[in-house]
Amino acid sequence: MAPRPFRKLLDSFANRGRSHRSGLRNSYDSTPAPAEAVSAAANNPASSPALVAREATTGGESGSSGAEYHLDPELARKYMANIERFRILVMGRANAGKTTILQRVCNTTDNPEIFDGKGNKIESNVVRGTLERGHHNIEHELVFSSNPGFVFHDSRGFEAGSAGQFDEMKNFVVDRAVTASLKKRIHAIWFCIPMTDYHRMVTAAEQKFFNECDTGHVPVIVLLTKTDALHLVAIEELLDSGLDMGVAKEKAAEKERELLERWLAHIKGILNKCKFPPKAYVSVQNMHEEGADCTALVQCTTNAVNEEGLQRLLISTQQSSIALCVEYAVNKTLRAKMGLGSRGRFMGNVKELERELLCWFPNEYVSHLQVI
């Protein structure tokens, strides 16, 4: 039986979480490479004392040196104690819907506040101009007041294609993957590919990124954005097949799913052959709608992150679904801690279990629990 405070939390928020579960069907795991690309920390292990090497158990040709890097359990706790916010680099073409996705994840329609690398806030008129032009200094931090637990970095669109911009991005990724300042490290990369450009699915610049940029232990998740653009394509294909408009509209949703699966398979076929392929893929839908469901994106990112401490940080920071908090608390902590004997009784420190379970929940929910 779960500890009483945790049962209260489940009862209080279970109904709120059920409505978000449908979004989970939109996430896709990548086909695993024969061996993971060696961590950027391998090139500078002294800068990451909590990272320890473990020999890879799989063979095959890849860009890896044959070792994987994971946090030592004891050092991981000290590592996580120095990290307060989940930091994400957002990449992709201009007009890929990146800012809109960040707004949905942070449950707001407001623009972010932008800070320079030293924590100084940049004036709003400068912010407005850079947002309108789609230009961001990758070192700048984008923070939404609705959820300051997330820190985002936005790279410029890849269409520019200049060697200088690519090198700037690459240097940022390598540096922020292993920087000695734990609070400055990035924890995940969202690489956005819009379905509005389905006719040029993967550009040369994007292939260059996945062939030349070793992100180490930082997972890259490919986001298929603006998937609603496939609606017109679906209608056109159905009309071309001889159906009338009424029947085409009825079959459009099914056709959209078919097209999405087709384009996804095409993108995977290209990127999974690169030297440093993505860790996972996920489609995000209707992000232009206020209240759009980001559950699939959050879950996909959580599963792509290797370390449980970072998974807890992400799940407790997100505001998309309390059901995800419950799911990970049960699957990652409760089941692992339950010493189930013949009578199914918990054998352990109940207070310690309560503390570990509540680490998966946002602080505001935990505070709510304390006053129930």
Secondary structure, DSSP 4 states (H G I P E B T S, - for coil): ---HHHHHHHHHHHHHHHTTGGGGGGEEEPPPPSSPPPPGGGG-GGG-TTEEEEE-S--S-SS--SEEEEE-HHHHHHHHHT--SEEEEEEE-TTSSHHHHHHHHTT-SSPPEEE-TTSPBPPHHHHHHHHHHT---TTSEEE-TT-TTEEEEEPPPGGG--HHHHHHHHHHHHHHHH-S-GGG---EEEEEEEGGGGGG-S-HHHHHHHHH---TTS-EEEEEE-GGGHHHHHHHHHHHTT--HHHHHHHHHHHHHHHHHHHHHHHHHHHTTSSS--SEEEE---TTSTT---HHHHHHHHHH---HHHHHHHHHH--S-HHHHHHHIIIIIIHHH----TT----S-HHHHHHHHHTTS-HHHHHHHHT-
